[in-house]
């Protein structure tokens, strides 16, 4: 195999791999929320996926804010080894009817604080809530979150997309019309993950096509020489 062709093939494979890795990394960088069973008017498990976007600091605290305009009558927080969990209840600005219950106060924030190392650099963890009842006639619910790092930095995931542009730090948002279902117990999938896989697959396909066309001239020449 000529050296020039080998270098070309290597470059194609490397570029395809970078497309896959880069797309997947950018898609999984945000704090997100998903649910395997969210339905309007019912109870649901909410899963918050939290990645540590740092090479040398850990995530040591997560504060999730619950919607005050659509409060939950029930909020149960996941108990995790290495984390302390606290729920804060507040008086609502106005009474809200949830199912057969009228709420004048509700849990508005849930905080997980690390009692050990937290989430190490470049790793992720998941935090779950059991909530209900979910509101009816609502397309989506937002759960702004504050992520604190071991060096004291706080990243506020609370931005709202404007004019179709992606927000820099988007608030975790759950779509109720079509709840997002995690692929496995430790991994959840959102629309950006799906797009990343399509982009990665497309890049890999382009690389393979380029490799195939690069081989054709050499094979044809070999047949002519044999005849």
C-alpha positions in Angstrom: 0.0 0.0 0.0 1.5 3.4 -1.0 2.5 5.6 1.8 0.4 8.5 0.5 -2.8 6.3 0.4 -2.1 5.0 3.9 -1.8 8.6 5.2 -5.1 9.6 3.4 -6.9 6.6 4.9 -5.6 7.4 8.4 -6.7 11.0 8.1 -10.2 9.9 7.0 -10.6 7.5 9.9 -9.3 10.1 12.4 -11.6 12.8 11.1 -14.6 10.5 11.4 -13.7 9.6 15.0 -13.4 13.2 15.9 -16.9 14.0 14.5 -18.4 11.2 16.6 -16.5 12.1 19.8 -17.0 15.9 19.4 -20.7 15.7 18.7 -21.4 13.3 21.6 -19.3 15.4 24.0 -21.1 18.7 23.1 -24.5 17.0 23.4 -23.8 15.6 26.9 -22.2 18.7 28.4 -25.3 20.2 29.9 -27.3 19.5 33.1 -30.4 17.8 31.7 -33.7 16.3 33.0 -35.5 13.2 31.7 -38.2 10.9 32.8 -39.2 7.3 32.0 -42.8 7.8 33.0 -43.9 11.4 33.0 -47.5 12.0 31.9 -49.8 15.0 32.5 -51.9 14.5 35.6 -49.7 11.6 36.9 -46.7 10.9 39.1 -43.2 10.7 37.6 -39.6 9.9 38.3 -37.4 12.9 37.2 -33.7 12.1 36.5 -31.2 14.9 36.5 -27.9 14.1 34.7 -25.0 16.2 35.9 -21.7 16.2 34.1 -18.5 17.7 35.6 -17.1 19.9 32.8 -13.7 20.3 34.3 -10.3 18.6 34.1 -9.2 19.4 37.7 -12.3 20.2 39.9 -15.3 18.1 41.1 -19.0 18.9 41.3 -19.8 19.2 45.0 -23.3 20.5 45.1 -26.5 20.6 43.0 -29.6 22.8 43.7 -32.7 22.0 41.6 -35.5 24.6 41.6 -39.0 23.3 41.2 -41.7 25.2 39.3 -43.8 27.5 41.6 -46.5 28.1 39.1 -47.1 24.4 38.8 -46.1 23.1 42.3 -46.0 19.4 43.2 -48.1 18.0 46.1 -45.5 15.3 46.6 -41.7 15.5 46.2 -39.5 12.6 47.2 -35.7 12.9 46.8 -33.3 10.1 46.0 -31.0 9.3 48.9 -27.4 8.7 47.6 -24.3 7.5 49.2 -21.8 10.3 49.6 -24.5 13.0 49.3 -26.7 14.9 51.8 -30.1 15.8 50.5 -32.3 18.7 51.7 -35.8 19.9 50.6 -36.9 23.5 51.1 -40.5 24.3 51.5 -41.9 27.8 50.9 -45.2 29.6 51.0 -46.6 30.0 47.5 -47.5 33.5 46.1 -51.1 32.2 45.6 -53.0 29.0 46.4 -52.8 26.4 43.6 -55.1 23.5 43.2 -53.3 20.2 42.3 -55.8 17.4 41.7 -58.0 17.3 44.8 -55.5 19.2 46.9 -55.2 23.0 47.3 -51.6 24.0 48.0 -50.6 27.1 49.9 -47.0 26.0 50.3 -44.8 23.5 48.5 -41.2 22.3 48.1 -39.5 24.7 45.8 -35.8 23.5 45.9 -34.0 20.2 46.4 -30.3 20.4 47.3 -27.7 17.6 47.1 -24.4 18.4 48.8 -21.4 16.0 48.6 -20.1 14.6 51.8 -17.2 12.9 50.0 -15.5 13.6 46.7 -18.6 14.5 44.7 -18.6 14.0 40.9 -14.9 13.7 39.7 -13.5 15.7 36.8 -14.9 14.7 33.4 -17.4 12.2 35.0 -21.1 12.5 35.6 -23.8 11.3 38.0 -27.6 11.2 38.2 -30.0 12.5 40.8 -33.7 11.5 40.9 -36.9 12.9 42.3 -40.3 11.3 42.6 -43.0 14.0 42.0 -46.7 14.5 41.4 -49.1 15.3 40.3 -47.8 16.7 37.0 -49.9 19.6 35.6 -52.2 19.0 32.7 -52.4 21.3 29.7 -48.7 22.2 30.0 -46.2 21.2 27.3 -43.0 21.5 29.3 -41.6 22.2 32.8 -38.3 23.9 33.5 -36.1 23.1 36.4 -33.3 25.7 36.8 -30.3 24.2 38.5 -27.1 25.6 40.2 -24.0 23.4 39.9 -21.2 24.1 42.4 -17.6 23.0 41.8 -14.9 22.2 44.4 -13.1 25.5 43.6 -16.2 27.5 44.5 -17.4 28.2 40.9 -21.2 28.1 40.5 -22.7 27.5 37.1 -26.4 28.5 36.8 -28.3 26.4 34.4 -31.2 28.7 33.9 -31.0 30.3 30.5 -34.0 30.3 28.1 -33.4 29.9 24.3 -34.3 33.0 22.3 -35.0 33.4 18.6 -34.3 29.7 18.0 -30.7 30.0 19.2 -29.4 27.5 21.8 -28.8 29.0 25.2 -25.3 28.9 26.7 -26.5 27.4 30.0 -30.0 26.1 29.2 -32.3 25.3 32.1 -33.1 21.6 32.3 -36.5 21.2 30.7 -38.9 18.3 30.6 -41.4 17.9 27.7 -44.6 16.4 29.0 -46.1 15.6 25.6 -43.4 13.1 24.8 -41.4 12.2 28.0 -37.8 11.3 27.4 -36.8 7.7 28.3 -33.3 6.8 29.5 -31.6 4.1 27.5 -30.1 2.5 30.6 -30.1 3.0 34.4 -27.1 5.2 34.3 -27.6 7.0 31.0 -30.4 9.3 29.7 -31.1 10.4 26.1 -32.3 13.8 25.0 -32.9 15.2 21.5 -29.4 16.7 21.4 -27.9 13.2 22.0 -30.0 11.8 19.1 -28.7 14.6 16.8 -25.1 13.9 17.9 -25.5 10.2 17.0 -26.9 11.1 13.5 -24.0 13.6 12.9 -21.4 11.1 14.1 -22.9 8.3 12.0 -22.9 10.6 9.0 -19.3 11.5 9.5 -18.3 7.9 9.8 -20.2 7.1 6.6 -18.5 9.8 4.7 -15.1 8.5 5.9 -15.9 5.0 4.7 -17.1 6.2 1.3 -13.9 8.2 0.9 -11.8 5.1 1.9 -13.7 3.0 -0.7 -13.2 5.4 -3.5 -9.6 5.7 -2.6 -9.1 2.0 -3.1 -10.8 1.8 -6.5 -8.0 3.1 -8.7 -5.4 0.8 -7.2 -7.6 -2.3 -7.7 -8.3 -1.3 -11.3 -4.7 -0.9 -12.1 -3.9 -4.3 -10.5 -6.4 -6.0 -12.9 -4.8 -4.3 -16.0 -1.3 -5.4 -15.0 -2.5 -9.0 -14.5 -4.0 -9.2 -18.0 
